[in-house]
Structure formats: structure tokens, C-alpha cells
Amino acid sequence: MGPTSAIVLFFVIWFMVLFVVLPIGLRTQGDDDDVVPGTHPGSPTNFKLKRTIVIVTLISIVLFGIIAGVILSGVIRISELGWI
């Protein structure tokens, strides 16, 4: 795996983890019964972007390490995935 492939793999993992982590612990304006006029009741009330980015990055680093390790070790080869 080259450096470009590693970067692409990391960002694909990062965005997948981001979409999984985003709804966790989300409080909406509708949940708090404090809807600001002109906004959707599903809008978040107290979204912490910095905390979310840190959590997503840490999880992504761990997953990237596992997936890159499997790819580089040769445990799974492209020839074994011929059924795809």
C-alpha cells in the first residue's frame, strides 16, 4: 500500500466513523422544547464539533491501524476476493 492509498483509506474510514458518531448523544431543539423561530426542531442545541472531531479521529486511527495491518501483512489477498 502506497502513501496515497493509505491517505485515501484513512479519510474513507474517518468519514464513515464521522457519520456513525454524529447522532450519538445529540440533543435537538425539539427534545429540549426550545425551538428557535425559523429553525427546524431537529437542529442540535449544543453541538460540540471539536469533541466530535477528536473522538472520530481517535477511533479512525485505531481502525486504520487494524485495517492497514491486515492489508500489509497479506492475511487477505486480492486473489482471495475473486468472488466479488
Short mmCIF file of the C-alpha atoms (twelve columns), coordinates in Angstrom:
data_MODEL
# 
_entry.id   MODEL 
# 
loop_
_atom_site.group_PDB 
_atom_site.id 
_atom_site.type_symbol 
_atom_site.label_atom_id 
_atom_site.label_alt_id 
_atom_site.label_comp_id 
_atom_site.label_asym_id 
_atom_site.label_seq_id 
_atom_site.Cartn_x 
_atom_site.Cartn_y 
_atom_site.Cartn_z 
_atom_site.pdbx_PDB_model_num 
ATOM 1  C CA . MET A 1  0.000   0.000   0.000  1 
ATOM 2  C CA . GLY A 2  1.456   3.302   -1.087 1 
ATOM 3  C CA . PRO A 3  1.192   6.611   0.734  1 
ATOM 4  C CA . THR A 4  -1.661  7.853   -1.460 1 
ATOM 5  C CA . SER A 5  -3.654  4.674   -0.860 1 
ATOM 6  C CA . ALA A 6  -3.050  4.974   2.876  1 
ATOM 7  C CA . ILE A 7  -4.281  8.588   2.924  1 
ATOM 8  C CA . VAL A 8  -7.392  7.703   0.914  1 
ATOM 9  C CA . LEU A 9  -8.086  4.719   3.171  1 
ATOM 10 C CA . PHE A 10 -7.734  6.864   6.290  1 
ATOM 11 C CA . PHE A 11 -10.140 9.525   5.027  1 
ATOM 12 C CA . VAL A 12 -12.704 6.944   3.907  1 
ATOM 13 C CA . ILE A 13 -12.572 5.399   7.382  1 
ATOM 14 C CA . TRP A 14 -12.693 8.859   9.000  1 
ATOM 15 C CA . PHE A 15 -15.845 9.913   7.159  1 
ATOM 16 C CA . MET A 16 -17.566 6.567   7.789  1 
ATOM 17 C CA . VAL A 17 -16.827 6.873   11.507 1 
ATOM 18 C CA . LEU A 18 -17.988 10.516  11.453 1 
ATOM 19 C CA . PHE A 19 -21.427 9.552   10.154 1 
ATOM 20 C CA . VAL A 20 -21.711 6.837   12.804 1 
ATOM 21 C CA . VAL A 21 -20.622 9.115   15.684 1 
ATOM 22 C CA . LEU A 22 -22.616 12.248  14.744 1 
ATOM 23 C CA . PRO A 23 -26.026 11.161  16.106 1 
ATOM 24 C CA . ILE A 24 -24.617 9.741   19.358 1 
ATOM 25 C CA . GLY A 25 -25.640 11.929  22.288 1 
ATOM 26 C CA . LEU A 26 -27.302 14.508  20.060 1 
ATOM 27 C CA . ARG A 27 -29.830 16.784  21.775 1 
ATOM 28 C CA . THR A 28 -32.195 18.578  19.425 1 
ATOM 29 C CA . GLN A 29 -34.216 21.729  19.915 1 
ATOM 30 C CA . GLY A 30 -37.362 19.598  19.724 1 
ATOM 31 C CA . ASP A 31 -36.078 17.382  22.562 1 
ATOM 32 C CA . ASP A 32 -35.476 20.420  24.768 1 
ATOM 33 C CA . ASP A 33 -38.763 22.160  23.773 1 
ATOM 34 C CA . ASP A 34 -36.754 25.287  22.955 1 
ATOM 35 C CA . VAL A 35 -37.174 25.748  19.198 1 
ATOM 36 C CA . VAL A 36 -35.677 28.997  17.927 1 
ATOM 37 C CA . PRO A 37 -38.072 30.637  15.451 1 
ATOM 38 C CA . GLY A 38 -37.025 29.992  11.860 1 
ATOM 39 C CA . THR A 39 -35.100 26.790  12.625 1 
ATOM 40 C CA . HIS A 40 -36.013 23.137  12.327 1 
ATOM 41 C CA . PRO A 41 -36.954 21.290  15.552 1 
ATOM 42 C CA . GLY A 42 -34.312 18.682  14.625 1 
ATOM 43 C CA . SER A 43 -31.493 21.226  14.831 1 
ATOM 44 C CA . PRO A 44 -28.920 20.446  17.524 1 
ATOM 45 C CA . THR A 45 -28.943 22.573  20.661 1 
ATOM 46 C CA . ASN A 46 -25.415 22.059  21.949 1 
ATOM 47 C CA . PHE A 47 -23.249 20.552  19.222 1 
ATOM 48 C CA . LYS A 48 -19.593 20.148  20.214 1 
ATOM 49 C CA . LEU A 49 -17.671 19.968  16.942 1 
ATOM 50 C CA . LYS A 50 -14.189 19.865  18.500 1 
ATOM 51 C CA . ARG A 51 -15.073 16.937  20.775 1 
ATOM 52 C CA . THR A 52 -16.694 15.064  17.895 1 
ATOM 53 C CA . ILE A 53 -13.653 15.546  15.640 1 
ATOM 54 C CA . VAL A 54 -11.290 14.311  18.358 1 
ATOM 55 C CA . ILE A 55 -13.402 11.206  19.030 1 
ATOM 56 C CA . VAL A 56 -13.752 10.428  15.314 1 
ATOM 57 C CA . THR A 57 -10.025 10.868  14.721 1 
ATOM 58 C CA . LEU A 58 -9.039  8.597   17.618 1 
ATOM 59 C CA . ILE A 59 -11.426 5.844   16.525 1 
ATOM 60 C CA . SER A 60 -10.262 6.221   12.908 1 
ATOM 61 C CA . ILE A 61 -6.599  5.900   13.861 1 
ATOM 62 C CA . VAL A 62 -7.301  2.619   15.664 1 
ATOM 63 C CA . LEU A 63 -9.394  1.235   12.797 1 
ATOM 64 C CA . PHE A 64 -6.845  2.393   10.220 1 
ATOM 65 C CA . GLY A 65 -4.074  0.630   12.135 1 
ATOM 66 C CA . ILE A 66 -6.031  -2.621  12.189 1 
ATOM 67 C CA . ILE A 67 -7.079  -2.467  8.526  1 
ATOM 68 C CA . ALA A 68 -3.642  -1.347  7.290  1 
ATOM 69 C CA . GLY A 69 -2.037  -4.106  9.349  1 
ATOM 70 C CA . VAL A 70 -4.267  -6.719  7.738  1 
ATOM 71 C CA . ILE A 71 -3.577  -5.345  4.266  1 
ATOM 72 C CA . LEU A 72 0.197   -5.111  4.740  1 
ATOM 73 C CA . SER A 73 0.531   -8.495  6.450  1 
ATOM 74 C CA . GLY A 74 -1.009  -10.278 3.479  1 
ATOM 75 C CA . VAL A 75 -3.610  -12.124 5.557  1 
ATOM 76 C CA . ILE A 76 -6.217  -11.231 2.939  1 
ATOM 77 C CA . ARG A 77 -5.079  -11.101 -0.677 1 
ATOM 78 C CA . ILE A 78 -6.817  -9.642  -3.721 1 
ATOM 79 C CA . SER A 79 -6.809  -13.075 -5.382 1 
ATOM 80 C CA . GLU A 80 -8.893  -14.437 -2.486 1 
ATOM 81 C CA . LEU A 81 -11.577 -11.857 -3.220 1 
ATOM 82 C CA . GLY A 82 -12.168 -13.145 -6.750 1 
ATOM 83 C CA . TRP A 83 -15.813 -13.905 -5.998 1 
ATOM 84 C CA . ILE A 84 -16.516 -10.168 -5.841 1 
# 
